[in-house]
Amino acid sequence: SFGANMVALDYGRPAQMNLKQMLEAFIAFREIVVARRTKFELNKARDRAHVLVGLAIAVANIDEVIALIRSAPDPATARAQLMERHWPAKDITPIVELIDDPRHKIAEDGTYRLSETQARAILDLRLQRLTALGRDEIGDEVRELGEKIADYLEILRSRDRILTIIRDELGAIRDEFATPRRTEIMEAADDVEDEDLIQREDMVVTVSHQGYIKRVPLSTYRAQRRGGKGRSGMSTKDEDFVARIFVASTHSPVLFFSSTGMVYKMKVWRLPQATPQSKGKAMVNLLPLKSGERITSVMPLPEDEKSWNALDIMFATRSGNVRRNKLSDFVQINRNGKIAMKLDEGDGIVGVQICTENDDVLLTNAGGRCIRFPVTDVRVFSSRNSTGVRGVKLDGEDQTISMTILNHLDVTPAEARAYLKQAALARRAATGEEVEESSELLDEEDDGEITTLSPERYAELGAHEQFVLTVSVKGYGKRSSSFEYRTSGRGGKGIIAMAVSQRNGQLIASFPVEEQDEIMLVTDGGQLIRCPVNDIRVAGRSTQGVTIFRTDKEEQVVSVEHLGDSSEEE
């Protein structure tokens, strides 16, 4: 069923009708249309028959008509004499009666007087119409018009005939323009869920620091060049700011990890949809959060839950701890949530990502250092109550700000140095720009060995190379090759990820990107910018980077989101 506005103008007056009244009004309108059309056709047929009757009179009295015309000094005189004379009707009487036109009257003495229209038609008559064939054509046309006139009169006298015409015309319209039903209506084996009616669409999910959440269609945001001022991404209060954004399909499940170590699950389409300027809806009204509990991390998951058995999930906390579980441990999450990870007081989850045993974990700290180690260095935990194991050793009040999953490949430091040097030369030749080479390719454990890569090995390393984008709170960032980040054992202090200075500020995000991708940056003032990754240069791991977002003096970047291939969004 569907709603319809049943207010209509009935003979110029507005009225609210039900379906029966609407149909009755339509039928009454069609009756008026058919009656008016029939009257028009009747008058048109009578006008033509009127002329033909005059021609028939002339043909029946052809000798007298020709003599009168020949003796007349001019056409006007001939026309007047034709109209003044009483012409014998002869065998025209049945035709006049058949036409049934009030203008066609035969006098009691069997004579007929011509009208001006008839007289003019006689004067315009061509001689070929005087032949026997011409006279028969006139008679046939008159009889045909007579039958039509009789039919028109019958239609006007009978409402049943009018309704029959309406029915036949509607049937003809249906046969000509109707299209067969394309949707097959069948009984479903199960009840239709609300989710089955939701269209798949990419959404930008925005979460504020005070726990407001909303979703906005990704198509709402247009791409800009780096260094732009952006557009308003969320209207916030003075004490609130945008803390997290991500892009996911409307059918994607999302896990919400809380400050107490609980996890909740909800589909994206269930989140409130709003405009880019609105603040959204408080998550406390969407999730059963307890007093003092807040959401600290949000993770979108693959739509197909059956594939979760073959995947692992890696947790990372601000204190530098990591833990690995099977993703299937989080398939069944009821409305009230379930325990995800045991957390120490003051700690929180900074990253939750899907991984396999063929991956590496890259932890990045706000102080500018990072560490990379294989996923297999972290055993699979069967319990969800554990705090995990140490992933990186932190100094002082430093904390982990991001966790990235990278592809694992066995590469020696010498091979990494040789590849990075050769790749930098290749980029310089391709773009003509000055490409800054890394100044920290050697670490304390490297022996400085020089090697030459074969074309096959160079191509293999190029196929596995990833670029890690690192962004600071002041809007500066750079891309670095994944081979800049050597693999070591977990639990160490790691190596420099990006130079932290008064200009840059501390780090806020670090994740792998592709050349054709786009990123979205959000500040604590609610400003948002979307820019292509290829605007950000490739630089060494320990460099300061370039300006991505020109933030105001008191403004800082609080979240950076990876949008994927920008060409698919145009």
N, C-alpha and C positions, 0 to 999 in steps of 0.2 A: 504494500500500500504506500501511498505518498500523499502529501498535503497539497491542496490546491486552493487558490483564492477564488471563491465562488461569488464574488461581488461583480455584478454586471449592470449595464445600462439596458433596461427593458422599455422600449419606446421612449427613450430620452430620460427615463427616471432610474436612478441607481437602486438596486435591489439585491439582497443576498438570497441566492437560490440554492436549493438542493439539486441533486443530479437529475431528478425527474423534471423539475421546473426548467432546468437548463436545456434539456432535450426538447421539452414542449416549446420553449421559446425559439429554439433553432428550427424546429419543424414549421412553426408558424411563419418564421422569416422566409423559409424556403417556399412555402405556399405563396407568399406575396411575390417572390421573385418569379416563380413559374407562371403565375397569373399575369403579371406585367409583361413577361416575355411573350406569352401567348397572345395577349392583346396587341402587342407590337407586330407580331407576325401576321395576325388577322388583318390589321389595318394595311400592312404592306401588301398582302395578297389581294385585298379589295381594291387598292389603288391600281394594281396591275390589271385586275379583272375589269375595272372601269374603262381602262384604255382599250382592252381587247374587245369589250362589248361594242364600243364605238367603231372599231375596225370591222367587226363582224357585220354591223349595220351597213357600213360602206360597201363591203363585199356583196352583201345581199341586194343592195340597190346600186350596183356599180355603174350602170349606164346613166342614171339620173345624176349621180355624184360627179361623174366625169364631165357631163354636159354643164352642170352648174359651175364647176371649177373653170372650164374653158371659157365660159361667158363672163366670168367675173373679171373686172379690170385690174384687181390687185389681190394679194393674199388676204388682206384684212377684210375686204368685201366678201371674198369666198368664205372665210371663217364665219362671218356674221350670217351669211345666207344659209350656211350649213346648220347653224344653231337655231335659226328662226323656223326652219321647215320641220314639219311633222313627217317622220320617215316611217314607212310600213315596217313593223317588226318581223313579219314573215316567220321563218323558222328559228328566230333568235329567242323567242319567248321561253322555251325550256332552259336555255343557257342562263337567262336572266334570273329565272326562278332558282336555278341551281346555285348561283353565286349568292343569292340572298343578301344583296346589298341595298340598304335603304335609299341610296342615291339612284338605283336602277329601277325606275317605275315605268311600266307600260300603261298607256292610257286605255280607257275603256273601248276606244275604237280600234285598238291594236296598233297604235302608232307610238313612236319613241322620239323624244327630242334630245339632241346631242348637247353635251356640255362643252365649255371652252377647251378643256383638256382633251376631250375626244376629237373636237374639230381640228385642233393643232396636230394630233396624231394622224388624222386622215390626210391632212395636207403634206405631212412628212412621210407618208406611206410610199414605199418603193414599188415600182411596177411589178417586180418579180413576186411580190406577195399576192398579186391578183390571180396567179395561176392556181390551178386546182390543188397543187401540192401546198402552195402558200395558204390557201383557204383552209385546208385540212390541218395545217400546223396551228393556225389561229384557233380553230375549233378544239383541237387536242389540248392546247395550253389552257383554254378557258375551262374545259372539263376538269383538268388536273387541279387548277386553282379552286374550282368549285368544291372538289373533294377535300382539299386542304382547309378551305373556309368552314366546311361542315364539321371537320374534325376539331378545328380550333373552337368553334362554338360549343361543341360537345364537351371539350375540356373545361371551358369556362362555366358550363352548367353543372359539372359533376366534381365534387371534392374527392371522390374516390379516384378519378382519373388523375387528378393533380398529385395525390399521395403515391399513386403507382409510378408516375414520372419521377418523383423525388427518390423513390426506392430504387428505380432502375439507374438513375444517374449516380447515386452513391455506390451502387454495385459496380458501375463502369469505372469510377474513380478508384475503387478498391482493386479491381482487376489490373488497372494500368499502373498504379503507383505502389501498391502494397509489396513489401519485401518479406520473404519468409523469416521466421524467427531464427536468429543465429545462436541464441543461448538455449541450451538444452536444460529444461526443468525436470529434475528427477529427485526422488526421495534420497536424502543423504543417510548413510549408514549411522553416522553419529551426529550429535547436535553441532551446529555451526558455532564456533567460538568467535568472540569479538576480534581476536587477532587475525582471523582469516579475512576479515573485511578491511584490514589496514594496508594501505599501499606502501610498498617498499620505497624509501626515500632517505637520502643521506641527511643527517641532522647534526648541527653543531650544538653540543650539550655544554652549557655554561653553569659553573658552580661558584658561588661567592664564598668569601671567608666566613661569613656568619651563617652559612648553610642554606642559601637560596639556590634553587636549581630551575632550569628551563631548557627547552629545546627550540632551536630556530633553524629553518631550512638552510642548507649550505648555500643554495643559489642566491640567498639574500646578500651575501658578501661578495663584492667584486675585488679582483686582484689589483694591487698597487705596486709601484716600484719601491725598492728599499729606500729608507730615509724619509718616507712620507709621514704625515701627521696622523693617518688612520681615520677611523670613524668610531662613533660611540658604540660599544659592544654590549653595555649593560648599564642601566641606571641604578646607582648605588647610593646608600646613605654615606654621610661623611666618615663614619667609623667603619664602614664596610668596603670591600674591594673584591674584584674578580680573582679567584685563586686557582681555578682549574677549568680547562676546556678540552673537549675531545670530539672527534667526528665518528659517528656510528650510524648504521642502518636502523630504521624504525623497528625492525624485528630482532635486533641484536639484544641479548641479555647483558645486563650490567651488574657487576658486583660492587657493593658499597661496603668498604671496610671502615669500622668505627674506631674511636679513640680507646675503647675498652677491648679491642681485639675481636669484635663480632663482625660478621659478614651478612649482608642482606642482598637479595637479588630482585631485579625488576627489569622488565622490557622497556626499551627506549620509548615506544609509543605510549606507554603509560605515564611518561613524564609530561608535565604541563607545557604546551606549546604557546609561545609568546613572541612579541616583537623584539627586535634587537635592543630597544631602549628600555624595556620593562625589566624588573628585577627578578621575576619568576615567583616560585612558590617555596616556602620553607620546607626543607626535607623532614623536619619534625612532624609535618602534617602528611607526609607520604610514607615514612618508615616508622616502625614502632621503637623509636629511640627512648632510652631511659633518661632520667633527670641527670644532666651533666654530660651525657654522651653526645658526641658529635662525629660526623663523617670526616675522616682524614685522608682517604684514598678512594678513587673510583676507577674501575677497570672494565672496559667493554670486552666481551667474549665472542667467539665464533657462534654463528646461529645454530649449527648442527651439534647438539649435545652428544650424539652418538660417537663423534670423533674425539671426545675429550679423553677417552681411555688411553689413547696413544700419545698424549701430551702431558708434560709436567708444568707445574706452576712454581715460579721462583718469587719469594718474598724478600724485600730489603727494608731495613728500618733506618731511622735517622741516626741511631747509635752505631751503624755499620754492620749489624748482624744480617745474616741471610738464612733462608730455609727453603727446602725444596719438597713439594708434595705432588701427588698425582692430581691432575685437574679434575678427574672424575670424583674426587672427594667433595666437590662443590656443586654437583649436579642437583642433588636434592637439598634445597634450602627452603624451609617453610616461611610462613609470613613473619614469624617472630625472629627469624635469623638463626645463625649457628656460630659457634666459636671458630674463628679463623686462625688466630695466632695469639700466644700469650705474650704480653708486652710488659716491660718494666715501667715504673712510674715515670712520666715525662717523655717516654719514647713514643714513636709513631711510625706507621708504614709509609715509606716514600715511593715505593715501586712494587708493582705486582705484574709479572709478565709471563707469558707462555714460553716454554723452552723445550729443547730436546738434549740428548747427551752429546750431540755434535755441535753444540754451541759453547760460547764463552760468555762470562758475566763481566760487565764493565761497570764498576761503581765509581761515581764522581762525587767529590766533596765540595762544599761551598768555598773552602779555602784554596781551591785551585789544583788539587791533586786527585789522582784516579788510580785504580788498580784493575787489572784484567786477569781473570783466572778461569779455568775450564769449569763447566757446569758439573762435571763428574767429581770435582773437589768437594761438592756438597752432596751428602748422601740423601736418599729419599726418606723423608720422615713419614711414619705411619700415623703419628699423633699430631693433632692440631693444637695441642696445648703447649708445645715446646716454644722456647724463645729463639731456637735456631743456633747457628754457630757464627763465629766472627768472620766477617768478610773483608774488612779493612780496619786498620788501626788508626784511630783518630787522635789528633793533638788538641789538647785543651778543650775549648768549647766548639771546635769544628764539628760539623755534622754532614752526613751523606744527603745529597740533594736529588740524586737520580740513579736509576739502575737501567742499564741497556744490555740487550742480548745481541751478541755478534756471532757471525759464523766462525767456526774454528778451522784453522789451517796451520799445519806444522811449518813454520818458517824460522830460519836461523836469523840472528841479528845482522849478519853480513848480507844475506839475501834481501832483508828488509831495506837496508841502507842502499844497496844497488838498485833495487826496484824503485824506491822513492826518488833517487837521483834521476834515473832514466825517465820515470813518469813526469817529473817536473820539467825536464827538457822537452818532452813531447807536448805538454800543455803550453809551454812557452812558444813552441813552434806553431802550434795550432791557433792560438789566440793572439800572439804577438805581444801579450802583456808580460810584465815582470812577475815571475812566480817566486815567492819567497821559499827557500828551502829550509828544512828544519835544522835548527842549531843544536838539537838535543837528541840526535839519533843514537848517540853513544851513551850508555848508562854505565854505572859503576861495574856491572858484571860483564860488559862487552869487552872483547879482546881487540877491537879495532881491525879485525880481519877484512881484507878487501876481496871481493869475489866478482865474477862476471856471470851474468844470467844468460842462459841460452834462450833463443826465441820461444821455444816451447814452454820453458819455465816462466818467462816473462808474461806470456799469454795466460798461463795458469794462474799466476798471481793477480793479473789484471781482472780475470773472471771472478775471483773471490774478494777483490778489494771492495771495501765499504768506506763511506765517508761519514765521519762523526761530526755533527754540528754542536758546537758549544756556545752558549749565550750567557752573558753576565746580566746583573740586575740593572745596569746603566744602559742596556740596549746594544752592547757591542757583542760581536760574535765572529766565528770563523769555522771553516770546514777543515778537517784534518783526516788523512788517510788512516784506515784502521791498522795499517802496518806500523804506524807511529806508536801504537800502544802495544808494547811487548807483553807476552803472556808470562805470568809468574804464579807462585802459589798464593792462595788466599791468606788473609790475615796480616799482610804487610802494610807499609805506609803508602806504597805505590809510587807513581811518577807524576810529573807536572802535566796537568791537563790543559791549562790555559793560564797565561800570566795574569795574576790578580794584582791590581794597582788601584790608586785613588781614582784614576779615570774610569776603569772598568767596573770596580766594585767586585763583590763576590759573585760566584757562579750561581745560576738559577736553573739551567737545564743542559742536558747533553744526551743526544740520541742520533742514530744513523739516518741519513737522508739520501735521496737520489737526485740527479741533476735536474729532472723535470718536475720535482716536487715543489710544494709551497708550504710555508709555515705561517702560523698565526700567533702573534704576541699580544699579551694583555697586561696592562699596568694596574697598579693598585688604585688608580684614579678612574678606572673604567674605560680607558682608551684602548682601542684595538686596531691592529694593522695586519694585513695579509700580504705577503710578498713572496716572490719566487726564490727558490734556493739558489738558482744559478746566478743571482745577483751578489751572492756572498762568496768571496774568493776562497780558494784553497790555500791554506797557510800551514806553517809548522805547528807542532803541538804546543810549544811554549810561547807562541806569539800572543799579542793582545787583541787581534781581530780588527774588524771594520764596523762602522755604524750601521746598525740594522733598523733601529727605532730611536728617533730623536725624542727622548723623554724630557719632560719638564724638570726643573731643578730639584723639586721635592718629590718627584715621581719615580717609581721603580717598576721594573718588569717582574711580575709575580708568576706568570705562566707562559709557556711556549708549547704550541701544539703542532704536530706534524699532520699536514692535510693530504699527503699522497700526491699522485700524478695530477698536475694542474691542467693538463690537456684534456682530461676526461671530464673536467668540470666546466669547460667553456660552453 
